[in-house]
Amino acid sequence: MLRVDRMEIIPVLGIGLAKEGDDVAELIMDGVKKSGINLEDGDVVVVAHSLVSKAEGKIVKLDEVTPSHHAIHLAKATGKDPRHVETVLRNAAKILRIGHGVIICETHHGFVCANAGVDASNSGGEAFLITLPDDPDESAHRIRSGLRRLAGVDVAVVITDSWGRPFRKGAVNVAIGCSGINPLLDLRGRKDLYGRVLRSKIICVADQIAAAAGLVMGEADEGTPAAVVKGLQYDKTNIPARTIIREEDEDLFR
Amino acid sequence: MLRVDRMEIIPVLGIGLAKEGDDVAELIMDGVKKSGINLEDGDVVVVAHSLVSKAEGKIVKLDEVTPSHHAIHLAKATGKDPRHVETVLRNAAKILRIGHGVIICETHHGFVCANAGVDASNSGGEAFLITLPDDPDESAHRIRSGLRRLAGVDVAVVITDSWGRPFRKGAVNVAIGCSGINPLLDLRGRKDLYGRVLRSKIICVADQIAAAAGLVMGEADEGTPAAVVKGLQYDKTNIPARTIIREEDEDLFR
């Protein structure tokens, strides 16, 4: 029989609703214990940005937003609340497309996503919006340090959001921040099954991890804001998720 | 302690190199046995298209391709072999972008991907190219029926390819064919953590499954063309992967 390395993806249950100032590593460790997970060196802890953003106070009260004329105009075009659009504009460095009820933006981080990552779901109710962390790589680094301090383990951390994309329906979980892992695996120079040298193959491991965890995390009422991946072989070089961003001059769709 | 549903992703090892006419379900069952996997009802079997394409004879001999003038012209612009470009053109319904050594095409299936899915990797050597199956959903259906016949199990099958995408570096595994599963999970109408009704959330479960399996499959010399996913809750409605394709008039980037 061949030696098979199984990978396990375990939802972290029992994490309560986060509030500003909460320590995300503590929230995760609380859930890890309740879920009976044995967190070990080399595991990957995947965290939904909503948990991180709430702990970091990245919640916007709609009542406190005064929409600009531009936001009011775009609100008509997209069918959104003008205060929601105003919050999108404040979180966008650039607008790429408008249509079908979404504003495709480049965020201040450089990410290209719908509505600059500003979301009404899981924000805390109709009166609130949730935005992306200011520096998701730094957030991942802090969570990783916290888990080392609290549990004595050296894990990788991947922070995710669920994004739509061109050409294909449905959102998939992607990595917006990471620590303790190289998000990109460069296979160039390695050989294929027949010995041919691969010339152009780079794999976005972090996005595949995010997507895998997305299968057990979910965003609806049964939502689970974290998951633990066990048994994955990955490059532990500490490289930020912002390196996943394709530079504009290498992008055929910007 | 909370009840935690773990998901497992198990690489299917020991699958030999496929050749035209091979029964993919037999190849997979051979690997499943060698890998000591207990294939059960409700498992998802993920298969790299390269295995399927080879069994279906979707291999092109470069020597037998005569490039058109258009192909020769595009070959200069992209630095590719003119016969490779000719094969891309034959597999493309439309060209969307050309640059950075790739030709972004809409395939005859409607998929938008680099080089119409025509690949020199794992094709069998420098003299060959591999193309996508003619109907990956039909291929998935055949593999699923084969596994039912050979092993008496009712599983879902997802056929994958590894694709680049706009805005983000690195390829991720995506679903190009499926059977026994609804590739899209529509959460609209369900409630978020705070009771707010979700208005726009559709998740591409099949792409998340493909990406998850991509973490154990790989395409380099240690490549593993199949994986088994256990413990995943999914909608068993039989809906083809071609429903993932976003219609052109709903696409902001075509």
Interface residues (C-beta under 8 A of the other chain):
Chain A: M1 L2 V4 D5 R6 M7 E8 I9 I10 P11 L13 G14 L17 K34 S35 G36 I37 L96 R97 G99 H100 G101 V102 I104 F111 V112 A120 S121 N122 S123 G124 G125 E126 S162 R165 P166 F167 R168 K169 G170 A171 V172 N173 V174 P183 L184 L185 L187 R190 K191 D192 L193 Y194 G195 R196 L198 R199 S200 K201 I202 I203 C204 V205 D207 Q208 I209 A211 A212 G214 L215 V216 E219 A220 D221 G223 L232 T243 I244 I245 R246 E250 D251 L252 F253 R254
Chain B: M1 L2 V4 D5 R6 M7 E8 I9 I10 P11 L13 G14 L17 K34 S35 G36 I37 L96 R97 G99 H100 G101 V102 I104 F111 V112 A120 S121 N122 S123 G124 G125 E126 S162 R165 P166 F167 R168 K169 G170 A171 V172 N173 V174 P183 L184 L185 L187 R190 K191 D192 L193 Y194 G195 R196 L198 R199 S200 K201 I202 I203 C204 V205 D207 Q208 I209 A211 A212 G214 L215 V216 E219 A220 D221 G223 L232 T243 I244 I245 R246 E250 D251 L252 F253 R254
